[in-house]
């Protein structure tokens, strides 16, 4: 008898699609691998070098992930203008060249070499150019967006710096004029037409080439990090299509952002890079440590917030986050932020996306409106989650889900038609947030800064509160309409079959509400500075209220209400804006929004989508408080067929193959005999199938009547009997077991903290049944009066 597992068989120890990994087994395998490398390192110099390289490989992988993530997000600035000119001309030609990802052929991927600058500016440069393409074109160079087109113009004044003869609207190109009703109709029509074209290309590419490229990706990333297998979700085609369609979706003007999907993009980069290192390619648990760090790097480059990225990965997406992963996440986020900063992405020599420089400190009384903004954020978050989930459920359960292209085009058409007349809905959401965060100075030409100047001063940092002018009142009405449109249209946009992030739209809702409240408070303090609430700290002619600060606090409140983030949200916000001294208002708003939202519903938007899609995600933040026992949950129940088991030395190959063909279970307990039901171990279905097929190919004489042994030693066989097959090496000899009287709250904690995929139930040493992760999730749903059949996957 031969033991065919003395050498590893390809495929043994791997997992099928839509299955959960065994964290305990994966960690045990990694410890065995590390122990073997450490022992061999004492034998030769080459083995010592291999041991050092193995230890260093994790840090090298973090370096590559940080560099690649920073390059994906980077954007050219004024000192890189010449590079960007060439990039815009050849961006489509060089696109696929950019995905070499610093790989060599041994990574198992065939990408051409990396072209300098191609990937670096792809997302942002393309999105800026295509967004402006909806309104016009630059005759001085078709690859220039509006801002860059007017850079070299000799006919631009400071007041009209966005107007230059080189930039032509579509009405100027088509009918040679930009005045009159017909010109407005032409521009309106072209705006809607380009938006529909971009949206159509985005949804078509996703539908045809990479269905996993839709959405933000964070719910699926959370599920994958918890140990679930979704083949192809982090593959190269998903990365390529998501990068292209993310640009198209943002350019279409839909109410979505690209910051959330960048977490998915960064995780795709991390997963692909893992193929270069055996240590991570062959171990699913180690790979998930890398993906946690990649998620941190994704947030780091999305917002220019490296510390916030690490905390986001820890608080929001990671399931298993040991101290070593914390260090490596910090390093990956550091490298990504350094890469981003070295390219000067925002043209202001800073890393932050929305740099603010407020000149007035906040006052204690202002905590009241800040808390009001927190209440608004919590209410908005709870409202958005309920309505969005209801709409997504309708999409999944009706004919609407069969027509994703039509749905995207209809929502895009409605958005574009309603957005064009209002300048605040027409501009990109990031530009809108930046303008709302802005602290008005003397030279600002925005309508939001159209105040009546009734003072004499030359210092912009000492501007007092001023009465609002006509432009401010007009802007308030437009912002109120923008708020209504953003609130409504985002509900229908998030979840469509295109890449769509929720961070920026949520922040926009809060920033608009905050700016409206801030301007109201500012005017109240100006006209009623003698009121008791103002007279102790706000005198006439002083700069008391900063509306931009209210916008920043409102943005944090609404984002917190939707995602239920707290610590990471506050850190991301002050890194995002550079407003370090405003941590207390941000903390007050974030906590208030979470409390209010939690009072109306415990789930954040990502957890709600996980439950909607039926993913087997065991939430670690919720307590199980019901008094049930393991025997109430295990399979089989009373009056059910007996548990399907294998015996250790009495079943033939045909018997085992019959069991495999007649059941769909992912694994089988192995017992001494059917009579005793004494547990020996547990074997996975996939390992059984691969091992039997391999034995039939490589061992002469293995037939259907050959006996399979899971014992260490096989008994002597009579002559002329077929060769036996020993499969002890694929047997898990230490499966986790509990007794039938174990409380379910302990069982749930065991599943959460050990990452189990199944647990065997015994009574006085005899096998009674099995509890899988899906059984635990169904039981939790049933105890919460939810549909237990909503858990779709094993």
N, C-alpha and C positions, 0 to 999 in steps of 0.2 A: 504494500500500500504506500502510495506517495502522498506527501503533503504539499499541495500545489500553492500554498500560501507562504512557503519559505521565502519566496521572492514576491514582491508586491504585484498584484494583478491590476492592470489599468482599469479604473472605474470603481474598484472596491474602496469603500470609505467615502464615496461621493454621494450626492443627493439628487433626487429627481426634482423637476420644476414644480413650483408651488408646494414645497415641503419645508418643514422647519428643521434647522440643523440641531445636532446634539452638542450643546456647548460643553458639557462635561467630557464627552469623548474627544472633541476637537482640542480642548485644553490639555487633556491627558496625552494625546498624540504629540502636541507641540513640546510638552515637557520631556517626553521620551526622545524626541528628535534633538532637543537641546542637550539632554544628558549624554546622548551618543556622541555629539560633536565635541562636548567638553572632555569626555574620556579619550577620544581620539587625538585631541589637541596635544596631549602629552607624549604622543608616539613619534611625531615627526614635525619638522618645520613647516612643511606644506599643510599639514592638518592644523597647525597653530594659525597659519595665515587664513585658512578657511574659517576657523572659529572667529577670528577678529573680523573678517569680512561679513560673516553672518550677523555678528553683533552690530556692525556699522550699517548694515543694509537698511534697517528701519529709518535711521536718520537720513541716509541718502534718498530714500523714497520720499520722506517728508520734504526734503530740499527740492526734489523734482516737482512734487505736487504744488508747493508754494510758488515756484518759478512759473509753472504752466498756468496756474490759476491767476496769477498776477498779469501774465501776458494776455490771457483771454479777455480780461476786463479792461486792459489799458486803452488809453485814448490819446491821440496826438494833441499837442498844444502849439502855441505860437512858435516856440523854438524848434518844433518838429514839422513845420509846415511843408517843407520840401519833401520829406519822406511821405507825408500824408497825401501830397498831390499824386505821386506815383502810385500810392496804394489805391486811391480811388479809381484810377484808370484801369488797374489790373486786378482789382480785388476779387472779381469772379474767376479770373483765369488762375490766380494763385491760391484760391480758397482751399482746394484739396491738397495743395502742396503744404499748407500750413499745418496739417494734421500728422506730421511725422512724429510729433510728441517726443522728440529726442530719443526715439526708439531705434534699436538695432533689430536685425532680422530674428534674433533669438527670442524676441518677445512674442513671436507667433503672429505678428501683424505686419502687413506689407504696406507701409506708407513711404512716399518719397521724402527726400530730405527737407528739413524745415527751411523755409525762406524767411529771411530776416524781415520782420515788420508785418508779415501777412496776417498771422493770427493775432498779433499784438493789438491791432486797431480794428479788427473786424466788426465786433458787435457795436461799439459806440460810434465809430465813424460811419458805418453803414446806416445805423438807426438815425443819426442826426441828418445825414444827407437825404435819406428817403422820407423822413418826416417833413423836411422843407420842400421836397419835390412835389408834395401835394399842393403847395401854394405857388410855386414858380420854379424858375431855373436860372442858372448863372450863365450869361452869354460869354463871360470871360473864361469859362472852363466848366464844362457840364458836371465835373466831379466835385465842385465846390458846393458846400451848403451855404445858407443865407449869410451867416456870420462871417465865414471865411471869404465869401465873394466880395464883401465890402471892405476887407482888410486893406487891400492895396489901392482902393479907389481914391482918386484925388478930388472927388466932389462930395465928400461926406463931412457933415458938421457934427458937433458933439450932441446937439439936441436931436438930430435925425440920423444917428449913427447906424440905424438899421435900414436906411434908405440910400440906395446908390444906383446910378444908371446901369451898372453891370447886372443888377438883379432885376429880372423881368417876371411879373406875374403872368399867369396863363392868358389872361385877357389881353395883355400887351402883346403877347406873341401871336394870338389868334386874330384879334380884331384891332390891334395897334392902339388901344387906349385902355386906361385903367379907371376911367370916370364913367358914371352913369349906371343906370339899372341893369342894362344888358351886360356890361362888364362884370358887375357883381354876380349876375346869374352864371356867366361863363366860369368865373373863379369858383363859385359854389359847386357847379357841376363837375369841374375837374377835381376839386377836393374830394367829393364823394366817390368819383370814379377811381381815383388812385387808392383811396381807402379800401374800396371793394376789391380792387386788383391785388393789393398786398394781402388782404385777409384770405382771398381765394387761394392764392399761392401757398400761404401758410397752412391752411387746413388741408389742402390737397396733398402737400408734401408729407404732412403728418399721417394722413390716412393711407397713403400708398406705401411709404418707405419706412416709417417708424411710428407706429401707433402709441408707443410708450413715451414719445416726446411731448405729449400734451400735458396741460396742467402745470402746476408749480413743481411737482415732484417730491415735495417735502413729506406728505403722508406716506408715500411709498418708500422714501428713504428711511423714515422712522420704522416702518415695518421690516425693511431689509436689515436694518441695524439691530432689530430685536431677534434676528435669526431666521427670517423667512427668505426663501429662494424665489427670485423672479428673474428667470433667464432673459438676457437681452435688455433688461431695463437700464443697465449701466454699460451697455456695449458701445462700440465705435459708431455704429449707424445712428443710435440714439443721440450720441454726442454731436455728430455732424448735422443731423436734421434739426435737432433742438437749437443749435447755434444759428442756423440759417433762418428757421421759422420764428425764432425769438426776435430777430431783427425785423422780420416782416410784420409780426403781430404788434410790436411796439410802434412801428411806423404807420400802421393802419389807423392809429388814434383811438383804439379801444381802451377801456378803463382797466388797464393792467400794467404791471411793472415787470422789469427784467431782473430785479434783485433776487427774488425767491427762486426762479429757475436757475440762477447762477449757482445755487447750492447743488442742484441736480447736475449741472455741467461740471462742477468741481469734483463731485463724487464719481462721475463718469471718468474724468481724468485719473482719479485715484485708482479706480477699479482697473482701468486699462494698464496703468503703470505697474500694478501688482503682478501682471503677467511676466514682468522682467525678473521677478524674484521668486524662486521656488518656495521660499519660506512663507510667502503670502499667497502664491498661486494655488498651493495644495492644501491650505488650511483656511476654512471659512471663518473661524473665529478670529484669527489673526487679520484676515482681510477686513473684517468689520472694525477693528481698531484703526486701520488705515482710513476707512471711509468716515469714521468719526472725525479724524483730523482733517480730512478733505472738506467735510461740511463746515468746519471752523474756518478753513482757508477760503471757502466760497463766500461766507458772510464777511470775512475780512476784506476781500476785494470788492464785494458788492457795495459796501457802505464805507470802506476805508476805516474799519473798526476791528483791529486785530484782537484786542482783549474781549470786546463784545462777541466776536466770532467764536472764541473758545468757550465763553459762557453760554452762548446760544447752543452750541453743540452739546454741552453738558446738561443744560436745563431743558432743552426742547426736543432734540432729535435722538440723542444717544441712549442706548439701553444698557450697555456695559461700558463703563468709563473708568478704568483703573488709573492709578497715578501716572504710570508710564505713558498712557495715552494722553493724559493731560499735558505732560511735558512736550510730547511730540506734536500735539495740536497747537500748542503755544509756538513751537518752532516753525511749523508749517504756516501759521497765520503771520508770524514775524517775517518769514521769507516772502510771502505773498504781498504783505504791506510794503516791504522794502522794494520789491519789484515794481509795485504800483507807484510808489513815491519816486523812484529813479526815473520813471517815464513822465512824471509830472502830469497826471491824467486830467486835472481840472483847471490847469492853466493859472493857478494862483499860488504855486510853490507849496501847497499844502496837500495833505492826504485826505481831508474831509470832503464830503460831497456837498454839503450845504454849510459853508463857513459863515458864522455869524459873529458880529462884533458889537454887542449891545453896550451902551455907555452908562446905563442906569441900573443900579442894583434893585433887586426886587424887595418888596416890603412885606411885613408879616400879614397885613390885611389882605394882601393879594392871594394868600392861600385859599381864601373863600372862593374867588372865581376859578382858581386852579382846581379845586375840588369839584366845582360845578362842571368843569371840563372833563374831569375824571368820571363823573356820573354820566355825562353825555357819551363818553367813550364806551362805558360799560353797557349803556342802553343800546348804542349803535352796534356794538359787538354781538350782543345777544340777539338783536333783531336781524342782523346780517346772517348769523349762523343759522337761525331757524328758517329764514326765507330762502337762503341759498341751498340748504340741504333739502328743503321741500321741493324746490325747483329741480335740483339734481336727481332727486328720487323720481320725480315726474318724468324726467328725461330717460331714466333707466327703465321705467316700467310702462312707458307708452311708445307710440310710434315715433315720437320726437327723436329718440335716440338713434333711429335708423337713418336719419338725414342730417348728419353733422355739418355738412357743407352748407346746406340751406340755412341751418340755424345760425352759423357764424356769419353768413352774408346778411341775414336779416338784422341781427344785432349790430353788425358793422354799419349797415345802411342807416338804421335808426340813430346810432351814436353820431355818425358823421353829419346827418341832416340837422340834428339838434345842436351839435357842437359848433358848426361853422359860424353862426351869427354872433356867438359870444367869444370874445378874445381869450377869456380865461379857460374855456373848454376847448378852444381851438389849439392853444399851445400845449406842448408836451407836459405830462404830469410832473416830471422832475423840475422843469422850468417854473411851473406854477408854484410848487412848494418852495423853491428858492426865492421867488418873489414874495411869497407870503411870510417867509422867515426874515426878510430884509428889514433892517432898521433904517427908516427914511433919513436921508441927508439933504443938504441944500441942492446938490447937483442931480438928484434922482428925478427922472422925467416920467416915472410910472404914475398912473392915475391914483394908485394907492398912496402916493406921496404928494398929492395935489392939495396942500394945505395953504391957508392964508398966512403969509409971513408978516406979522405985526411986531417986528423986533429988529434990532440992529446988532448983529454979531457976525463975526467972520470965522468963528470956530464951529466946525460941523459937529464936534463932539459935545457941544453944549446947547444943542437946539432945545428950546423949551416946548412944552405941549402947546399946540396951535389949534385954532378952529379949523374944522374940515372944510375943504373947498368943494366946488361942484364935482371935480373928478373923483374925490373920495366917496361922495354920496352915490355917484354913478357906479363906481366900482363895488360898493356894498350891495347894490341891487344885482349886479352881474354875478357877484360871488354867491349871493343867496340862491340864484338860479343854478349856478354851477354846483352848489352843495346838493340841491335836490336831484340834479341829473346824476351826479357821482354816486349818491346813495342808492338810487334806483337801478342804474345801468350796471353797476358793479355786481349786483346780485345775480344778474343774468349772464354776465361775462365770465365770472370765475367758475371753472369747471367745464367750459367748452373744449372742443378738441383742437386746441391750439396752446402753445406755451403761454402761461398766464401767471404772473406773480400777484400777491395780495399786499405786500408790504407798502408799496408806493401809493396805490389807490386808498388804502386805509389811512395812511399818513395825510393824504390830500384832504380827505373828509375832515379829519381832525384839525388840520392846519387852517382850512377855511372857517370852520366853526370858531377856532381860537382867534383868528384875525378879526372876525366879526365882533366877538366879545371884547377883544382888546381895543378895537377902535371905539366901541361903545363906552368902555371904562375910561379911555383917554378923554373923550369928549365930556363925560360926566365929571371927571376930575378938573377939566379946564373950566367948565361953566359953574361948577359947584365946589370949588376948592375950599370953601368955608364950611362945608358940612363936617360933622364930627368925625366921620370916618376918614376924611382927607386932611383936615386942618393941622394934624400933628406931624404930618410928614410930607405934605404936598402944598407948597405955597404958590402964589400966583407968579407966573413966569418961569416956573421950574419944570424940568423934564421928569415927570412923575411916572408915567405909564409907558411901557414899551409894547406895542401891539405885536411885534414880531416874536417876542417871548411867549405870548399867549398862543400864537400859532404853533410854536415849537412844542409847548406843553400839550396842546390839543392833539397834535400829531402823535405824540407818545401815548396819550390816553386812548385814542381810537385803535392804534395798533395793538396796544395791550388788551383792549376789550375783545378784539378778534382772535388774537393768538394766545392770550392768557400768560404772556411772558411778563416777568417782573424785573429780576436782577439784570439779566442780559439786555432787556429792553432799555433800561436806564443807561447802562454803560454804552450800548450802541448809539443812543441818542446824543449823549454828550461827546462821544467820539465823532459822531456824524456831523455835529455842528460846531464842535470846539467850545461849546458853552459849559465849561467845567464848573463855574460858580453857580449854575442853576440846577444842581443835582437834587436839592430838596424839593423844588416845585415838580421836577420830573418824577421823583419818588412818590410824592403825594398823589399826583395824577395817576401814575401807573397802579399803585395799590388800590386807589378808589375805584378805578375802572375794573380791576380784577374782582374786587368784592361785589360790585354791582352786577357784573356779568355772571359771576359764579352763583349769585342769588337767583338768577333767572335761568341758569343752565350750567352744568358742571363742565361741559366739554368745550375745548377750543375748536377752532375751525379745522385744524389738521386731524385731531382725534375724531371729530364728527365725520370727516370724509373717510377715515380709516374704517369706522363702523359702517358707514354707508356702503363701502365697497366689500365688506365682509372679510377683511384681512384678519388673520389670527394674531392680533396684537394684544398682549396682556399688559395693561396700563399699570405701571409701578407706583403711581401717585395715589391711587384710590385704595381704600381699606375695604376688606371683605368682612362684614359684621354679622353674617347669618350663621345660625347654629345647625349646620348640616355635617354629615359624616362622609368619609370616603366611600362607604358602601352605598350611599345614596346617589353617587355620581358615576361609579365605575360601570364598565360594560364587562360581561353581560348583566342585565337586570334580571329580576325574577321573571320566570316564564319565557325568557329569551333563550335562543340556542346556546349551547355550551361554548366557552371560549376556545377559539381555534389555536391549537398548540402543536409544536413538533416535539417528538421524543428524541432522546439523546443517542439511541443506538438501535432503533427498531424500524426505521422508516427507509424505504427505498427511494431512489431518484424519482421514480414514477409517482410515488405517494406525495413527495414534496412538490413536484411540478403540478400535480392535481390540486393541492392546497393553494398554490400560487395562482393557478388559472381560475379557480372558483371564488377567490376573494380579492378584495382590493386593498387590504391592510398594508401599511407601510413596514410592518415587522411582525415577528412571531415570538412569543415566549417559548423556551425550550425546557422541557421537564424530564425527570428521570423516567417516568412512565405515566400513562393516562390514569392508571389506578391510584398511584401515590400522589400525583400532581406536585411533587417536590421540585422546586424551581432550580434550574441549572444556570440559565442565562437568557439573553435576548439576542435575536439575529434580525438584521434588516432585510427586507424583501429584495431590494436592489442588489445587495451583496450576495444573496443566495442565487439570484438569476445569473449574475456575472460569473460567479464561481463555478456553477454547474456547466454553463456554456463553455467556459475555459477548460474544464476537466474533460468534457466530451471531445474537444479539439486536440488536447495535448496528451491525454492518457489513453493508451490503447486498452480496449476491453470494457470501458465504462459504458454500461447500458442502463436501460430503465430499471432492471432488477438489482442494480448495484446498491448496496446498503450505505447510507450516509451516517457517519459517526461524528458526534460533537464531543466525544470523550478524548482524554489525553492518550490513552492506550486502547487499541482495539483488540477484541478477543481473537484467538486463532480461528480461522475459517476452514470449513471442510474443503477438500480438493474439488477442483472443477467448478468452483463458484466464481461469479464475476468479481473483478477487483472492486474493493470498497473505496469509498471517497471520504476522506477526513477533512472536515471543515471547521475544526475547533478554532482556528485563528481568526475567523470572522465572527466568532461568538463573543458577545459582551458578557463577561463573567461576573460583572458587578453592577447589574442594573439596579436603579434606585427603587426601593420598595417601601411601602407603608402598610400598616395594618388596616383592617376594615373599619376599625373604630377611631381612626385618626380624624380629628376635626378638619373640615374643609378649609378653614382659615389658615391652618398650618400647611395644608397641601398647596393652597394658592401661593403662600409665601415661598414654599420650596420651588414651585414652578417659576416664580418671578426671579428669585435670587440665584438659582442654579441654571436657569435657562433650559429646563427639561423639555423634551418633546413627548415623553410618555413616562408613566410611573406605574409599577405593578403593585397590585393589592394582594396581601396574603392574610391568612388566618391560621395561627399555630403552625406557621411554616409552610402551609399548603397554598398554592396559587388559587386565588378566587377570581380575579379580574384585572382589568387594566384601565387606567385613566390617561387620556391623551390631552394635549394642550387644547384641542378643539372641544373636548368634553368640559374642561374647566371654563372656557369662554362661554359655552352654551349654558352652563349652570349659572354663571354670573349674570348673563342676560336674562335668564328665566327668573332669577331672584329679584332682578330690577324691573320685572314686568315688561320685558322686551321680547321680541321674537327670537327664540334661540336658533331658528333656522337661518337667521341673517348671517351667521358665520359660515362662509361658503367654502373656505379652503381648509385642507388638512395641515 
